[in-house]
């Protein structure tokens, strides 16, 4: 089992650009590669999966942008915000988190309609592998001096 998991993973790592040299397109390519290998999507599954996945990604990015805006407002204006304004910002952040949870549930149900449950279960693994690999690559080379 370990060898079966390692082989696709090692192929992902070997096919990636050098550490620290990622742009948005390369990150997206990395994500697609990892998801494709981990989920082992058939062509028919991929045809149904990617439009749903991309739709979810767009919605998540919109929520994350709103969350960033709120964090930036709090960070930049913390001392000037009164308690009511701060509470409103926190309430908006909590509402966005709830929206994220509802999206997760909505898209889980969509994935179950198009993929076997074992592949649905691997989506989280693929996302964690992607994040870990991206973070490692973005950290850049290790200086051993």
Secondary structure, 3 states (H helix, E strand, C coil): CHHHHHHHHHHHHHCCCCCCCCCHHHHHHHHHHHHHHHHCCCHHHHHHHHHHHHHHHHHHHHHHHHHHHHHHHHHHHCCCCCHHHHHHHHHHHHHHHHHHHHHHHHHHHHHHHHCCHHHHHHHHHHHHHHHHHHHHHHHCCCCCC
